[in-house]
Amino acid sequence: MNQLGAELLKIRSTRTTIGLLAGLIALALLFTVLTCTLSATSTVLTEQDQVSLLSFGSIAGVFAALAGVMLFTSEYRFGTIRPTFLFNPSRSRLVATKITAGALSGLVFGIIGEGLVFSIGIIILKTRGIPIAMNGANMTELLVGAIAGTALWGAIGVGVGAIVPNQVGAVITLLAWGFVAENLVFGFLPQIGRFLPVHASDAMMGPIQTQLLPGDAGTIVVVTWAVVLALAGFVMLKRRDVN
């Protein structure tokens, strides 16, 4: 618990985290206001259209993953990993607490990101006189899926940071995979791409694309990715010496 408290303190007292949160809020507000205001009425009438539109809050997963990456890479960058290991030589306990802290910070990012997009989006659609096609179950799946998915991306970011301790390398790896590599795989091989973490987390939010996994299967896949990356990070961390 002391180690977890220390990791949470590192997150909330770092200016980078504040910058990521500010960037998330600005991007969520800009996208939601523009798309919900300017989209043609015919493109936002169906349930799938509205779920796709209001699921943009899941972009918080990118910011949560970056915050998770920083939990390890910042320590290597500034040399604080040495006193961290001295005070807590148990690598397994350290990885577990950082994963937990990353997931908790991701939970906060998810609540803020999806909360803003969903609430403002619904208000704008109603103001335009557009009927809400989603029912209560759709809304619950969208909100819970987006927030839970973002929390899991915080944990995934920690795993990536443990595997790639260089901060620039870890950030580039994460963004290149999420925005380029996985989309290419899904575009050419959707039957494989839907089992990759970005599209599996999309499946958690409901009927966005027909080629995605069912929601519960998507959740299992994302959890599996988070566990596998955490275990890989632990193995590499245990073998890696710190000068």
C-alpha positions, 0 to 999 in steps of 0.5 A: 500500500505504501508503494501504491501511494508513492506511485499515485503521488508520482502521477498526480504531482507530475506536470506531464500528467497535468498536460496530458489531462489538459490535452484530453479535455481540449481534444474531447471538447473540440471534437464533440462540439464540432462533430455534433454541431456540424454533422448532417442530421442524416448521419446521426440518426441511427443507434450505430451512428450515435454510438460511434459519435459518442464513443470518441471519449475512448481517445482517453485511452491514448492519454492513459497509456502515455501516463502509464508509460511515464510511470516506468520510463520517467524513472529511468530518464531521471534516475529515480529508478535507483532509489525506487529499487533500493526502497522496494527491491521486489520487482514483482511488487513494484510492477504490480503496484505500477500496474494498479496505479496505471489502471487507476489513473486510466480510470480517471482519464476515462471518466473525464474523457468519455463523461465530457464527450457523452454528456455534451454530445447528448445535449447538442443532439437534443438541442438540434432536435435529433431523437436519441436512438440509443436505449439505456443498455446501449448507453451503459455499455458505451460508458462502462466500456469506454471507461473500463477500456481506458483503465486497461490502457493505463495498465497496458502503458505501464507494461510497455514502459517496463518493456521499453525503458527509453521514454521516446522509444516507448512513446513512439512504439505505443503511438505507431502501433495504435494509430498505424500498425494495428489499423493496417492489420485490421484493414487488411486482415480484420479477423486477426485485427479484431483481436488486437488491443485497440479494436478489442477495446472498441468492441467493449463500447457496443455496436461501432463496427460489424467486424469487431468482437462481441463486447464481453470477448473484447473485454477478455482480449484487452485484459489478456493483453494487459496481463501479457504485457505486464508479465513480459515487462516483469521478466525484462525488468527482473533481468535488466540491471540498473547502473 
